[in-house]
Amino acid sequence: MTSDPSSYSVIVAGCGDGSVRVYDKRQKPTSCLVRKYQEHDSLVVSVNAQRYGNKMIISGCNNGDLRFWDLSKSQSVSCLKAVPAMYICESHPHVPLLACCGLNSQSIKIYNVSNNASLNPIQYHTGFMGQKIDKTKCLAFHPNR
């Protein structure tokens, strides 16, 4: 769940049925759902608001699709295939970066949101008979770096 950076009265939520729903807090409770996008085909695991540039909403679903939304449009602006079995996705608050992690991978993929390019992944390397780590459970960018 996130809020629109240009208007904090608009809340965007990702749902288990694959929908992304837009609510306006200024409306009555019975009519506060102002838009429902239904382009994901599995559980929406993350919804992030860009706080820079074109201020789009980014949603990521369990099958690895990232969709970019302009709330004034009736459908997604673009789609990017990220990591399969994605369960974590987080955007940087000040730079156009997005980090995603899949259920079966021990790496974090970083994407440049400006041009939808995949940057170098962050991986845990082990040597022969080296340590093993558990899967990533949480992602966060430093707010000022």
N, C-alpha and C positions, 0 to 999 in steps of 0.2 A: 504494500500500500504506500502511496506517495501523494504529495499535493503538487498542483500545478505551480511552478515557480513564479509565474506572472500574477497569479491570483490564488491566495491560500484558501479561498472559499471553495475551490474545486479539488475534490479528492478522487484519485484514480486507484482502483483496486483490481488485482488479478485474482481469478477465481478457479476453483477446482474443475469446473466444466470447460475450461479453456477460454473463457470470456474475459475481456478487460472492460470494466464498467466505470463510468464517469459519473460522479455525484456532485451536486451543487448544494452546499450547506445553507445557502440563502433561500432555497425552496422549502415548501412544506414537506414533512417526512414522507407523505404518500406520493409526492411527485419529484423527489430529489434525484432520482435516477434520470440523467439527461441523455446518456448515450451508452450503448452496449455494442462493443466490437466482438465479433465471433470469428476470428481468423486462426487462432491456435487450435490444434486438434488434441491437446493433452493439457494436463495441469499447468497453470501459470505459476512458476516458482518465484518470480521476481518482477517488480515494477519499479522503475527508477525514473526520476525526472532530471533532465539536463538543466543545469543552472547557468549555462553559458551558451553563447551562439544562438542557434535557432530554437532552443528550449523545447525540444521534443520529449516525448515520453517513450521509454524503452521498456519493452516487456520480453521476458524470456520464459519459454515453456520447457517442460520435461523432455521433450524429444529433441531439444537443441536449437530450436528456432528462436531468433531474436527479431522482434518486430519494432519498427520505429513509427511512432504515431504523432501526427499533428492533430491536436484536438479539434481544429476547425474543419477537418476532412472526415469523410464518412468511411474511409478504409485506411489501412496502414500505408505509409509512404514508401517503405522499403523493408526487405527481409534479409537476414543474414543467417546462414547455417553455422552455428557455433559448435560446441562440444556435445556429443551424444550423451544421453541420460543426464542432462544438466540438472543440478539441484541447487547451485549457488550462482548468483550473478549480481555484481555490484558496480555502480558507476562512480567515477571520481567526481567530487563536488565542484572542481574548478577547471579541469582539463578534459578534453574529449577522449577519455579512456574508459574502458569497460573490462572488468575481470570476470571470467566464468570458469567454473569447475564442474567436471562431470563425475558421476558416481563411481565409475570404474577406473578413472585416471588418477595418477599421482602427480598431476601437473595442473597449473593454473594458466589459462590462456588469456592473453591481454589483447584487446582490440582497440584500434584507433577509430573512434566513432565518426570522425570527419570524413574519412574515405572508406570505411568498412574494411580496413586492412588488418590482418592478423599480425601482431608483433611477436617477438620471441616469447615462448612460454617460460614460466618459472617451474623448474623441475627439481625434484629431490633426487640426487644421484647417489648411488651406493656402489661400493666396490664389491669384489668377490667376498661373500660371507659377511657383508656389511649390515648395517642397521636397516630396519624397515620402519616406515612411519605409517601412522594411521591416515585415513583419508581426510581431506580438508573439510572442516565443519563450519567454518565461518570466514568471511572475507570482509575487509574494510580498508579503504585507502586512508592515508593520513590526511586530515582536512586541510592542511596548509602546505603540503609538499607534493 
